[in-house]
């Protein structure tokens, strides 16, 4: 049952990575204005790499009503793209089941975690810090202005939808990967510490001799001095 769950986590993670990668190349947000006769007057689409783009660049009204730049950091977008590539490498070539010890995979858990955190950033912070302050309504709204004879359409687009779906697909596997790589690493460390502690316990020679004497007495044998010397010698050799 656990093996099936892990396999499912891997499949959904790969599907999520594909969606995240595709989201970089499509629009995330759309702003349009129509006349009451359904004539498209203003049209702007946002992509995190290209910023705002339009199909009505020759229209003066369209240029005047262009939304402000959202100014999402380009290095952040590049880091996100890099984390997607590294996460794909980890999921394909750094399987925990094929390495020993598992703690070798521990650094890769941070790569998967970075991808998850950046995905959360775009899902949560993008509308809160970039869209709403610019009065770009979220996730969708239609406003009919009868005074100006305009219909305003504000809506999230395919890229952002991919981000939301991908988050639901990818989050189980990074958490599982992090838990396993850190759990087994700690268990191995605790096991080594317990062995060292046992090896450092003081030697109770009198107690050991008494136990051996009791065993011999129960077996009906008489304990001679020669036998006692042999016991002590055996004990010392065993401890060394």
Helices and strands as residue ranges (DSSP letters): H 2-23, E 29-35, E 40-47, E 51-53, H 60-64, H 74-93, G 96-98, G 102-105, H 106-120, I 121-131, G 132-134, E 140-145, E 150-156, H 158-199, H 205-218, H 225-239
